[in-house]
Amino acid sequence: MDQMEHEDQSNEEYHMGHAEAEQVLDDIAFYRTLIVNVIFIGKEGADDWVLIDCGIGHYSKRIMEAAEKRYGRTKPKAIILTHGHFDHVGSAKQLAEEWKVPIYIHPMEMDYVTDKRDYPVGDATVGGGLFSLLSPFFPTHQADLSKYIHPLPTDGTIPFLEDWRFIHTPGHTPGHIALFRDKDKTLIAGDAFITVKQESSMAVFIQHQHVHGPPAYFTHNWKEAEKSVKELASLQPAVAITGHGLPMEGELLSKQLNELATNFKELAVPKHKGKLH
C-alpha cells in the first residue's frame, strides 16, 4: 500500500462516526463528500431506499456510516448515477461490492464507466478559481463498473423509485440525468445546474447559496447544457438538491433558476468560448 492510499484510509477511519446525512424532506437527505453531495431517497428507517451518486473515492465507509445512521443495517435497493464523473462515481465500486446492489446510469454514459472511453480533460481556462486551475489533473478515467452497472430504461422510469422519473439533461456530460418527482416538484439536478460556484475553492468552502450553471471546467457542450437548464426551469421545481452546494427551495430557487435559464450565455458560458457550441 503506498503512502497516499494509507493516508486516505487513515483519514477515512478518523472521520468514522461523524458521517451523518442532513434531511431535506422527510424522505430525502444528503451527505457531502468533501466537494460533492450524495443523496438518500427513502424515509428514515425505511427498507426500500435508494442512493443517488457516490461521491469521490475513499468515501465509501463514511457513506455507509451515514446510511447506517439513517436506515440501520438495511442496504439500498440500487444506486443511481446522475453521470460518471470522478466526483460522482468515486466510491461506487466499493459500495456496490459491499452492498451487492445494482448501479444504474444513462445508456450514453455507459462507455465512460465500463473502461471504454475517457471524459475530456478539465479546462483550466474557465471560472478563474482554484478548482478550475486544478481540473486538468482531475481523473477522467473511471473505475470499471461493468460487474454492477446497468442502463436506465428508455422510458424515463427509475428502478425502485415509482414516484420519480429521470430527465436526460446532456451538456455537462452526454448522458447526464436529473431526477424529478412530479407530485411535489422535487428535483435532483446532479450537475445540470448547481447552487455554489464550484470553480472557486472559497465558495465551496463557505457554501454560499446561489444558482450557477454546471461546473465549467468539466462542461464541454454549452448548447446542450443551456437546453437542459431551460427544461429543468420549465418544471418549476419547489425544491432542488444539486450535486454541489446546499439544497434550495421556494421563491429564491425559482427566481435564480429562471434567471439562469433566461440569461444562460451571460451567466454560465465562459466568455472566451464565444458562441454556444
PAZAPA-4460 file (N, C-alpha, C; in steps of 0.05 Angstrom, whole numbers, plus 32768, in hexadecimal, padded with zeros to 4 digits):
% residues 277
    n_x    n_y    n_z   ca_x   ca_y   ca_z    c_x    c_y    c_z   seq   type   mol
   8011   7FE8   8000   8000   8000   8000   8012   8019   8000     1      M     A
   800E   802C   7FED   801E   8043   7FED   8015   8057   8002     2      D     A
   8026   806B   8007   8021   807E   801D   8007   808D   801A     3      Q     A
   8001   8096   8001   7FE9   80A5   7FFC   7FD0   8095   8003     4      M     A
   7FD0   807B   7FFA   7FB9   806A   7FFF   7FB6   8066   801D     5      E     A
   7FCD   8062   802B   7FCC   805E   8048   7FC1   8076   8056     6      H     A
   7FC9   808E   804D   7FBF   80A7   8059   7FA2   80AA   8054     7      E     A
   7F98   80A3   803C   7F7C   80A5   8035   7F6C   8094   8048     8      D     A
   7F75   807B   804C   7F66   8068   805C   7F67   8071   807A     9      Q     A
   7F7E   807B   8083   7F7F   8085   809E   7F6D   809C   80A2    10      S     A
   7F6C   80AE   808F   7F5A   80C5   8091   7F3D   80BC   8091    11      N     A
   7F37   80A8   8081   7F1C   809D   8080   7F14   8091   809B    12      E     A
   7F26   8082   80A7   7F20   8076   80C1   7F1D   808B   80D7    13      E     A
   7F2D   80A1   80D5   7F2B   80B6   80E9   7F0F   80C3   80E9    14      Y     A
   7F04   80C6   80D1   7EEA   80D3   80CF   7ED2   80C0   80D4    15      H     A
   7ED7   80A6   80D7   7EC2   8094   80DC   7EB4   809C   80F6    16      M     A
   7E99   809A   80F6   7E8A   80A3   810D   7E80   80BF   810B    17      G     A
   7E8B   80CE   80F7   7E83   80EA   80F4   7E72   80EE   80DB    18      H     A
   7E6E   80D9   80CB   7E5F   80DB   80B2   7E41   80D9   80B8    19      A     A
   7E33   80EE   80B1   7E16   80EE   80B6   7E09   80FE   80A0    20      E     A
   7DF4   80F3   8094   7DE6   8101   807F   7DD4   8117   808A    21      A     A
   7DD1   812D   807B   7DC0   8143   8083   7DA5   8140   8074    22      E     A
   7D90   8141   8083   7D75   813D   8077   7D6C   8156   8068    23      Q     A
   7D60   8151   8050   7D55   8167   8040   7D36   8165   8041    24      V     A
   7D2B   814E   803B   7D0F   8147   803F   7D0E   812E   8050    25      L     A
   7CF6   8126   8057   7CF4   810E   8069   7CFF   80F5   805D    26      D     A
   7D01   80F4   8042   7D0C   80DD   8035   7D24   80E2   8024    27      D     A
   7D31   80F9   8028   7D49   8100   8019   7D5D   810D   802B    28      I     A
   7D76   8103   802A   7D8C   810F   8039   7DA5   810F   8027    29      A     A
   7DB8   811F   802F   7DD1   8120   801F   7DE9   8120   8032    30      F     A
   7E00   8116   8027   7E19   8116   8036   7E2E   8120   8024    31      Y     A
   7E3E   8133   802D   7E53   813F   801C   7E6D   8130   801F    32      R     A
   7E78   8126   8009   7E91   8118   800A   7EA7   812C   8000    33      T     A
   7EAF   813D   8011   7EC4   8151   800C   7EBA   8167   7FF9    34      L     A
   7EB5   8160   7FE0   7EAE   8175   7FCC   7E93   816F   7FBE    35      I     A
   7E88   8158   7FC3   7E70   814F   7FB3   7E5D   8140   7FC5    36      V     A
   7E43   8142   7FBE   7E2E   8136   7FCF   7E27   811A   7FC5    37      N     A
   7E21   8109   7FD8   7E12   80F0   7FD2   7DF7   80F3   7FDF    38      V     A
   7DE3   80E6   7FD3   7DC8   80EB   7FDC   7DBA   80D1   7FE3    39      I     A
   7DAC   80D0   7FF9   7D9D   80B9   8002   7D7F   80BE   7FFD    40      F     A
   7D72   80AC   7FEE   7D56   80AE   7FEA   7D48   8097   7FF9    41      I     A
   7D38   809E   800C   7D2B   808B   801D   7D29   8096   8039    42      G     A
   7D12   8092   8046   7D0E   809D   8061   7D21   808F   8075    43      K     A
   7D27   809D   808A   7D39   8092   809E   7D2E   8078   80A8    44      E     A
   7D3F   8063   80A9   7D36   8049   80B2   7D29   8038   809D    45      G     A
   7D26   8043   8084   7D19   8034   806F   7D2A   801C   8066    46      A     A
   7D1D   8008   805A   7D2C   7FF1   8050   7D2C   7FF0   8032    47      D     A
   7D24   8007   8025   7D24   8007   8008   7D30   8021   7FFD    48      D     A
   7D47   8028   8007   7D54   8041   8000   7D67   803E   7FE8    49      W     A
   7D6E   8055   7FDC   7D80   8055   7FC5   7D94   806B   7FC9    50      V     A
   7DAD   8066   7FC0   7DC2   8079   7FC1   7DC6   8086   7FA6    51      L     A
   7DC8   80A1   7FA6   7DCE   80B0   7F8D   7DEA   80BA   7F8E    52      I     A
   7DFB   80B2   7F7C   7E17   80B9   7F7A   7E28   80AE   7F91    53      D     A
   7E42   80AE   7F8D   7E54   80A0   7FA0   7E6C   80B0   7FA9    54      C     A
   7E6D   80CA   7FA2   7E82   80DB   7FAC   7E9D   80D4   7FA1    55      G     A
   7EB2   80E0   7FAE   7ECD   80DB   7FA6   7ED7   80C0   7FB1    56      I     A
   7EEF   80B9   7FA8   7EFB   80A0   7FB2   7F02   80A1   7FCF    57      G     A
   7F04   8089   7FDC   7F0C   8086   7FF8   7EF7   8091   800B    58      H     A
   7EDE   8094   8002   7EC9   809D   8014   7EB4   8087   8018    59      Y     A
   7EB9   806F   800F   7EA5   805A   8012   7E9D   8054   802F    60      S     A
   7EB1   8053   8041   7EAB   804D   805D   7E9A   8063   8069    61      K     A
   7EA0   807C   8062   7E91   8092   806E   7E74   8093   8063    62      R     A
   7E71   808C   8049   7E56   808B   803E   7E46   8075   804B    63      I     A
   7E53   805E   804F   7E46   8048   805D   7E3F   804F   8079    64      M     A
   7E50   805E   8087   7E4B   8067   80A2   7E32   8079   80A2    65      E     A
   7E31   808C   808F   7E19   809E   808E   7E00   808E   8088    66      A     A
   7E03   807A   8076   7DEC   8069   806F   7DE3   8059   8087    67      A     A
   7DF6   804E   8097   7DEE   803E   80AE   7DE0   804F   80C3    68      E     A
   7DE9   8068   80C6   7DDC   8079   80DA   7DBF   807F   80D2    69      K     A
   7DBA   807F   80B8   7D9F   8086   80AE   7D8D   806D   80AB    70      R     A
   7D99   8057   80A2   7D89   803F   809B   7D90   8026   80AB    71      Y     A
   7DA3   8028   80BE   7DAB   8010   80CC   7DBB   7FFE   80B9    72      G     A
   7DB7   7FE4   80BB   7DC7   7FD1   80AB   7DBB   7FCC   8090    73      R     A
   7DA5   7FD9   8089   7D98   7FD5   8070   7DA9   7FE0   8059    74      T     A
   7DAD   7FD0   8045   7DBC   7FD9   802D   7DAA   7FE6   8019    75      K     A
   7DB5   7FF7   8008   7DA4   8004   7FF3   7D9B   7FEF   7FDF    76      P     A
   7D85   7FF6   7FD1   7D7C   7FE5   7FBB   7D8E   7FE8   7FA3    77      K     A
   7D99   8000   7F9F   7DA9   8006   7F88   7DB8   8020   7F8C    78      A     A
   7DCB   8024   7F7B   7DDA   803E   7F79   7DD3   804A   7F5D    79      I     A
   7DCB   8063   7F5D   7DC6   8071   7F44   7DDC   8086   7F40    80      I     A
   7DE8   8088   7F29   7DFD   809C   7F24   7DF2   80B1   7F11    81      L     A
   7DF5   80CA   7F19   7DED   80E0   7F06   7DFF   80E2   7EEE    82      T     A
   7E19   80DB   7EF2   7E2C   80DA   7EDC   7E45   80CC   7EE7    83      H     A
   7E5A   80CA   7ED7   7E71   80BA   7EDE   7E8A   80C8   7EE6    84      G     A
   7E89   80E2   7EEB   7EA1   80F0   7EF3   7EAD   80E5   7F0D    85      H     A
   7EC7   80E8   7F11   7ED5   80DC   7F28   7EC9   80E4   7F43    86      F     A
   7EBE   80FC   7F45   7EB4   8105   7F5F   7E98   80FB   7F64    87      D     A
   7E8C   80ED   7F52   7E71   80E1   7F56   7E72   80C2   7F56    88      H     A
   7E88   80B7   7F4C   7E8A   8099   7F4C   7EA2   808F   7F5B    89      V     A
   7EB0   80A1   7F69   7EC9   8099   7F75   7EC7   8081   7F88    90      G     A
   7EB2   807F   7F97   7EAE   806A   7FAB   7E9A   8055   7FA1    91      S     A
   7E92   8056   7F88   7E7D   8045   7F7F   7E84   8027   7F80    92      A     A
   7E9C   8021   7F77   7EA4   8005   7F75   7EA6   7FF9   7F91    93      K     A
   7EB1   8007   7FA4   7EB3   7FFD   7FBF   7E98   7FF9   7FCC    94      Q     A
   7E86   800C   7FC7   7E6B   800A   7FD2   7E5B   7FF2   7FC6    95      L     A
   7E5D   7FEF   7FAC   7E4F   7FD9   7F9E   7E5A   7FBF   7FA8    96      A     A
   7E74   7FBD   7FAB   7E80   7FA4   7FB5   7E77   7F9D   7FD1    97      E     A
   7E76   7FB2   7FE2   7E6E   7FAE   7FFE   7E50   7FA7   8001    98      E     A
   7E40   7FB5   7FF2   7E23   7FB2   7FF4   7E17   7F9D   7FE2    99      W     A
   7E26   7F96   7FCD   7E1D   7F83   7FB9   7E03   7F8D   7FAC   100      K     A
   7E03   7FA5   7FA2   7DEC   7FB1   7F96   7DF3   7FBB   7F79   101      V     A
   7DDF   7FBD   7F68   7DE4   7FC7   7F4D   7DE7   7FE5   7F4C   102      P     A
   7DF6   7FEE   7F37   7DF9   800B   7F32   7DED   8011   7F17   103      I     A
   7DDF   8027   7F15   7DD2   802F   7EFC   7DDC   804A   7EF3   104      Y     A
   7DDF   804D   7ED9   7DE8   8066   7ECD   7DDC   8068   7EB1   105      I     A
   7DDB   8080   7EA6   7DD0   8084   7E8B   7DE1   8074   7E77   106      H     A
   7DD4   8069   7E62   7DE4   8059   7E4E   7DFB   8069   7E42   107      P     A
   7DF8   8083   7E3F   7E0D   8093   7E32   7E25   8098   7E44   108      M     A
   7E23   8090   7E5E   7E3A   8091   7E70   7E48   8076   7E74   109      E     A
   7E3C   8061   7E69   7E46   8046   7E6F   7E63   8043   7E67   110      M     A
   7E6C   804D   7E50   7E87   8049   7E47   7E9B   8055   7E5B   111      D     A
   7E93   806B   7E68   7EA6   8079   7E7A   7EAB   806A   7E94   112      Y     A
   7E99   8058   7E9B   7E9C   8049   7EB4   7EA0   802C   7EB0   113      V     A
   7EA6   8024   7E97   7EAB   8008   7E91   7EC6   8005   7E82   114      T     A
   7ED8   8018   7E87   7EF4   8015   7E7D   7EF6   8018   7E5F   115      D     A
   7EE3   8026   7E52   7EE4   8029   7E35   7EEB   8045   7E2C   116      K     A
   7EE4   8059   7E3B   7EE9   8075   7E33   7EF1   8085   7E4C   117      R     A
   7F00   809B   7E47   7F07   80AE   7E5B   7EF9   80C8   7E56   118      D     A
   7EF3   80D7   7E6B   7EE8   80F2   7E67   7EFE   8104   7E5E   119      Y     A
   7EF7   811B   7E52   7F0B   812F   7E4A   7F19   813A   7E63   120      P     A
   7F32   8142   7E60   7F41   814E   7E76   7F34   8168   7E7E   121      V     A
   7F35   816E   7E98   7F2A   8187   7EA3   7F37   819F   7E96   122      G     A
   7F28   81B5   7E94   7F30   81CE   7E88   7F39   81E2   7E9D   123      D     A
   7F52   81E7   7E9F   7F5D   81F9   7EB4   7F58   8216   7EAD   124      A     A
   7F4E   821C   7E95   7F4B   8238   7E8D   7F30   8244   7E94   125      T     A
   7F1F   8235   7EA1   7F04   823F   7EA7   7F00   8243   7EC5   126      V     A
   7EF0   8255   7ECC   7EE7   8258   7EE8   7EF9   8269   7EFA   127      G     A
   7F13   8269   7EF5   7F25   827A   7F04   7F2A   8272   7F21   128      G     A
   7F23   825A   7F29   7F27   8251   7F45   7F3B   823A   7F46   129      G     A
   7F41   8232   7F5F   7F55   821D   7F64   7F4D   8203   7F57   130      L     A
   7F33   81FB   7F5A   7F2B   81E2   7F4F   7F2D   81E1   7F30   131      F     A
   7F29   81F8   7F24   7F2D   81F9   7F07   7F4A   81F5   7F00   132      S     A
   7F5C   8201   7F0F   7F78   81FE   7F0A   7F82   81E2   7F0E   133      L     A
   7F75   81D4   7F21   7F7D   81B9   7F27   7F6F   81A4   7F15   134      L     A
   7F5A   81AC   7F07   7F49   819A   7EF8   7F58   8188   7EE4   135      S     A
   7F6D   8192   7ED6   7F7B   8180   7EC4   7F87   8167   7ED1   136      P     A
   7F8A   8169   7EEC   7F95   8152   7EFB   7F80   8141   7F07   137      F     A
   7F66   8148   7F04   7F51   8138   7F0E   7F4E   811E   7EFD   138      F     A
   7F47   8108   7F09   7F45   80EF   7EFA   7F30   80F0   7EE4   139      P     A
   7F37   80E7   7ECD   7F24   80E5   7EB6   7F1E   80C7   7EAF   140      T     A
   7F2D   80B5   7EBA   7F29   8098   7EB6   7F1E   808D   7ED0   141      H     A
   7F06   8081   7ECF   7EF9   8078   7EE7   7EFD   805A   7EEB   142      Q     A
   7EF7   8051   7F03   7EF9   8034   7F09   7EE5   8025   7EF7   143      A     A
   7EEC   800D   7EF0   7EDB   7FFC   7EDF   7EC4   7FF0   7EF0   144      D     A
   7EAC   7FF9   7EEB   7E95   7FF0   7EFA   7E85   7FDB   7EEB   145      L     A
   7E91   7FCE   7ED8   7E83   7FBB   7EC7   7E74   7FA5   7ED7   146      S     A
   7E7F   7F9D   7EED   7E73   7F87   7EFC   7E58   7F8F   7F09   147      K     A
   7E54   7FA9   7F0C   7E3C   7FB3   7F1B   7E2A   7FC5   7F0B   148      Y     A
   7E34   7FD1   7EF5   7E26   7FE7   7EE8   7E11   7FDD   7ED5   149      I     A
   7DFA   7FEB   7ED4   7DE4   7FE5   7EC1   7DDB   7FFF   7EB5   150      H     A
   7DD1   7FFE   7E9C   7DC6   8017   7E90   7DAA   801C   7E9C   151      P     A
   7DA4   8035   7EA0   7D89   803C   7EA8   7D75   8036   7E92   152      L     A
   7D5C   8031   7E98   7D48   802C   7E84   7D45   8044   7E71   153      P     A
   7D3C   803F   7E59   7D3A   8055   7E45   7D20   8065   7E49   154      T     A
   7D0E   805C   7E5A   7CF5   806A   7E5D   7CF5   807F   7E74   155      D     A
   7D0C   8084   7E80   7D0D   8098   7E95   7D07   808E   7EB1   156      G     A
   7CFF   8075   7EB3   7CFA   806A   7ECE   7D14   8064   7EDC   157      T     A
   7D13   8063   7EF6   7D2B   805D   7F06   7D26   8045   7F17   158      I     A
   7D36   8030   7F15   7D32   8018   7F26   7D31   801F   7F43   159      P     A
   7D1D   8014   7F51   7D18   8016   7F6E   7D0F   8032   7F77   160      F     A
   7D0A   8044   7F63   7D00   805F   7F6B   7CE7   8065   7F5A   161      L     A
   7CD1   805A   7F63   7CB8   805B   7F53   7CAE   8078   7F4F   162      E     A
   7CB2   8089   7F62   7CA7   80A4   7F61   7CB9   80B7   7F51   163      D     A
   7CD0   80AD   7F49   7CE4   80BE   7F3C   7CE6   80B7   7F1E   164      W     A
   7CF0   80CB   7F0F   7CF9   80C6   7EF3   7D13   80D4   7EEF   165      R     A
   7D22   80CA   7EDB   7D3B   80D8   7ED5   7D38   80E7   7EBB   166      F     A
   7D47   80FD   7EBA   7D47   810F   7EA2   7D63   8110   7E97   167      I     A
   7D66   810A   7E7E   7D80   810B   7E71   7D88   8129   7E6F   168      H     A
   7D9E   8130   7E7C   7DA7   814C   7E7D   7DC4   814E   7E74   169      T     A
   7DC9   814A   7E5B   7DE5   814A   7E51   7DF1   8166   7E51   170      P     A
   7E0B   8167   7E4E   7E1A   8180   7E4D   7E32   817E   7E5F   171      G     A
   7E2D   8179   7E78   7E44   8175   7E8A   7E52   815B   7E83   172      H     A
   7E42   8146   7E7D   7E4C   812E   7E71   7E36   8124   7E5E   173      T     A
   7E3D   8112   7E4B   7E2A   810A   7E37   7E11   80FC   7E42   174      P     A
   7E14   80ED   7E58   7DFE   80DE   7E63   7DF5   80E7   7E7E   175      G     A
   7DFA   8100   7E85   7DF2   810B   7E9F   7DD4   8109   7EA2   176      H     A
   7DCB   8103   7EBB   7DAE   8103   7EC0   7DA8   8113   7ED9   177      I     A
   7D90   811C   7EDB   7D84   8127   7EF3   7D6D   8115   7EFB   178      A     A
   7D65   8115   7F14   7D4E   8105   7F1E   7D39   8119   7F28   179      L     A
   7D20   8113   7F21   7D0A   8125   7F28   7CF2   8115   7F32   180      F     A
   7CE6   8120   7F48   7CCE   8114   7F53   7CB7   8129   7F4F   181      R     A
   7CA5   8122   7F3E   7C90   8135   7F35   7C7D   813D   7F4C   182      D     A
   7C77   812A   7F5E   7C62   8130   7F72   7C69   8146   7F85   183      K     A
   7C83   814B   7F8A   7C8B   8161   7F9B   7CA0   8173   7F8F   184      D     A
   7CA6   816E   7F75   7CB9   817E   7F66   7CD5   817E   7F72   185      K     A
   7CDE   8167   7F7B   7CF8   8165   7F86   7D0C   815D   7F70   186      T     A
   7D22   816B   7F6E   7D35   8167   7F59   7D50   815F   7F65   187      L     A
   7D5C   814A   7F5B   7D78   8143   7F60   7D87   8149   7F46   188      I     A
   7D96   815F   7F45   7DA0   816A   7F2C   7DBB   8160   7F24   189      A     A
   7DC9   8151   7F35   7DE5   8149   7F2E   7DF5   8162   7F2A   190      G     A
   7E04   8163   7F14   7E14   817B   7F0D   7E09   818A   7EF6   191      D     A
   7DF0   8186   7EEE   7DE4   8195   7ED9   7DE3   81B3   7EE0   192      A     A
   7DDD   81B8   7EF9   7DE3   81D2   7F05   7DEA   81CC   7F22   193      F     A
   7DF8   81DF   7F2F   7E00   81DA   7F4B   7DFB   81F3   7F5B   194      I     A
   7DFE   81F2   7F75   7DF8   8208   7F87   7E10   8214   7F95   195      T     A
   7E27   8211   7F88   7E40   821C   7F92   7E52   8221   7F7A   196      V     A
   7E63   8235   7F7C   7E77   823A   7F66   7E8D   8225   7F69   197      K     A
   7E8B   820F   7F5C   7E9C   81F8   7F60   7EB9   81FD   7F58   198      Q     A
   7EBD   8210   7F46   7ED8   8216   7F3D   7EE9   8222   7F53   199      E     A
   7EDC   822F   7F67   7EEA   823D   7F7C   7EEB   822C   7F95   200      S     A
   7F03   8227   7F9F   7F06   8218   7FB8   7EFB   8227   7FD0   201      S     A
   7EFD   8241   7FD0   7EF1   8251   7FE6   7ED3   824E   7FE7   202      M     A
   7EC6   8250   7FCF   7EA9   824E   7FCE   7EA1   8232   7FD8   203      A     A
   7EB0   821D   7FD0   7EAA   8202   7FD8   7EAD   8200   7FF6   204      V     A
   7EC1   820D   8001   7EC7   820B   801E   7EB0   8217   802E   205      F     A
   7EA7   822F   8026   7E93   823D   8036   7E77   8235   802E   206      I     A
   7E74   8227   8017   7E5A   821D   800E   7E45   8234   800B   207      Q     A
   7E4D   824A   7FFF   7E3A   8260   7FFA   7E26   8257   7FE5   208      H     A
   7E0C   8259   7FEB   7DF7   824F   7FDA   7DF1   8262   7FC3   209      Q     A
   7DF3   8259   7FAB   7DEA   8268   7F94   7DEA   8255   7F7C   210      H     A
   7DD5   8257   7F6B   7DD3   8245   7F55   7DE8   824C   7F40   211      V     A
   7DF7   8238   7F37   7E0C   823C   7F23   7E08   8227   7F0D   212      H     A
   7E15   822B   7EF6   7E15   8217   7EE1   7E26   81FF   7EEA   213      G     A
   7E28   81EB   7ED9   7E38   81D3   7EE0   7E56   81DB   7EE3   214      P     A
   7E65   81CA   7EF3   7E81   81D0   7EF6   7E8F   81D4   7EDB   215      P     A
   7E9A   81EC   7ED7   7EA3   81F3   7EBC   7EBA   81E3   7EB2   216      A     A
   7ECC   81DB   7EC4   7EE4   81CE   7EBC   7EDF   81B2   7EB0   217      Y     A
   7EC8   81A6   7EB7   7EC1   818B   7EAC   7EA9   818C   7E9A   218      F     A
   7EA0   81A3   7E91   7E8A   81A5   7E7F   7E94   81AB   7E63   219      T     A
   7E8D   819A   7E50   7E99   819D   7E35   7E85   81A1   7E1F   220      H     A
   7E6B   81A1   7E25   7E57   81A7   7E11   7E44   81BC   7E1D   221      N     A
   7E49   81D5   7E19   7E3A   81EA   7E26   7E1E   81EE   7E1A   222      W     A
   7E1C   81E8   7E00   7E02   81EA   7DF4   7DEE   81D6   7E00   223      K     A
   7DF6   81BD   7E04   7DE5   81AA   7E11   7DE1   81B0   7E2E   224      E     A
   7DF6   81BB   7E3B   7DF3   81C2   7E57   7DDD   81D7   7E5B   225      A     A
   7DDC   81EA   7E49   7DC8   81FF   7E4A   7DAC   81F4   7E47   226      E     A
   7DA9   81E2   7E33   7D8F   81D5   7E2F   7D86   81C6   7E48   227      K     A
   7D99   81B8   7E55   7D92   81A9   7E6D   7D89   81BA   7E84   228      S     A
   7D97   81D1   7E88   7D8F   81E3   7E9D   7D73   81EF   7E97   229      V     A
   7D6E   81F6   7E7E   7D53   8200   7E77   7D3E   81EC   7E7C   230      K     A
   7D43   81D2   7E76   7D2F   81BD   7E7B   7D2A   81BA   7E99   231      E     A
   7D3F   81BA   7EA9   7D3B   81B7   7EC6   7D2D   81CF   7ED2   232      L     A
   7D33   81E7   7EC8   7D25   81FF   7ED2   7D08   81FE   7ECB   233      A     A
   7D01   81F2   7EB4   7CE5   81F1   7EAC   7CD4   81DF   7EBE   234      S     A
   7CE2   81CD   7ECD   7CD4   81BC   7EE0   7CCA   81CB   7EF9   235      L     A
   7CD6   81E2   7EFD   7CCF   81F3   7F14   7CD3   81E3   7F2E   236      Q     A
   7CEB   81D9   7F33   7CEF   81C8   7F4B   7CEB   81D8   7F65   237      P     A
   7CDF   81CB   7F78   7CDB   81D8   7F93   7CF4   81D5   7FA4   238      A     A
   7D02   81BF   7FA0   7D1B   81B9   7FAF   7D2F   81AE   7F9B   239      V     A
   7D48   81B6   7F9D   7D5D   81AB   7F8D   7D75   81A3   7F9E   240      A     A
   7D7E   818A   7F9A   7D96   8180   7FA7   7DAA   817B   7F90   241      I     A
   7DC0   8189   7F91   7DD3   8187   7F7B   7DEC   8178   7F83   242      T     A
   7DFD   8172   7F6F   7E15   8163   7F74   7E29   8172   7F86   243      G     A
   7E29   818D   7F83   7E3C   819D   7F92   7E2C   81B4   7F9F   244      H     A
   7E30   81BA   7FB7   7E22   81D0   7FC5   7E0B   81C6   7FD6   245      G     A
   7DFE   81D8   7FE4   7DE8   81D2   7FF6   7DCE   81D1   7FE8   246      L     A
   7DBA   81C2   7FF1   7DA0   81C1   7FE5   7D93   81DD   7FE6   247      P     A
   7D82   81E3   7FD2   7D74   81FC   7FD1   7D56   81F6   7FCC   248      M     A
   7D45   820A   7FD4   7D29   8206   7FD0   7D1B   8220   7FCD   249      E     A
   7D01   821F   7FC6   7CEF   8236   7FC6   7CF6   824C   7FB2   250      G     A
   7CF0   8264   7FBA   7CF2   827B   7FA8   7D0E   8281   7FA0   251      E     A
   7D21   827D   7FB2   7D3D   8282   7FAC   7D47   8270   7F96   252      L     A
   7D41   8256   7F99   7D48   8242   7F84   7D3B   824A   7F6A   253      L     A
   7D21   824F   7F6A   7D12   8255   7F51   7D1E   826E   7F43   254      S     A
   7D23   8283   7F52   7D2E   829B   7F46   7D49   8297   7F3A   255      K     A
   7D5B   828A   7F48   7D76   8287   7F3F   7D78   8273   7F28   256      Q     A
   7D69   825D   7F2A   7D69   8249   7F14   7D5E   8255   7EFA   257      L     A
   7D48   8264   7EFC   7D3D   8271   7EE4   7D50   8285   7ED9   258      N     A
   7D5E   8293   7EEA   7D71   82A7   7EE1   7D88   8299   7ED2   259      E     A
   7D91   8283   7EDD   7DA6   8273   7ECF   7D9D   8269   7EB4   260      L     A
   7D85   825F   7EB3   7D7A   8254   7E9A   7D77   826A   7E85   261      A     A
   7D6E   8282   7E8E   7D6A   8298   7E7B   7D84   82A4   7E71   262      T     A
   7D98   82A5   7E83   7DB1   82B3   7E7D   7DC9   829F   7E7E   263      N     A
   7DC5   8287   7E74   7DD9   8272   7E78   7DF4   827A   7E6C   264      F     A
   7DF3   8285   7E54   7E0D   828B   7E47   7E1D   829F   7E57   265      K     A
   7E0F   82B3   7E62   7E1D   82C8   7E71   7E26   82BF   7E8C   266      E     A
   7E16   82AD   7E99   7E1B   82A5   7EB4   7E2B   828C   7EB7   267      L     A
   7E2B   827B   7EA3   7E37   8260   7EA7   7E4E   825B   7E93   268      A     A
   7E4B   8263   7E7A   7E5F   825B   7E66   7E78   826C   7E69   269      V     A
   7E8F   8260   7E6A   7EA8   826F   7E6C   7EAB   8283   7E55   270      P     A
   7EB3   829B   7E5B   7EB3   82B1   7E47   7EC3   82AA   7E2E   271      K     A
   7EDA   829D   7E32   7EEB   8298   7E1A   7EE1   8282   7E09   272      H     A
   7ECB   8274   7E12   7EC0   825F   7E01   7EB0   826A   7DEA   273      K     A
   7EA8   8284   7DEC   7E99   8290   7DD6   7E7E   8284   7DD3   274      G     A
   7E77   827D   7DBA   7E5C   8272   7DB5   7E5A   8256   7DC2   275      K     A
   7E41   8250   7DC9   7E3C   8235   7DD4   7E43   8221   7DBF   276      L     A
   7E4E   820A   7DC7   7E56   81F6   7DB4   7E51   81DA   7DC1   277      H     A
***
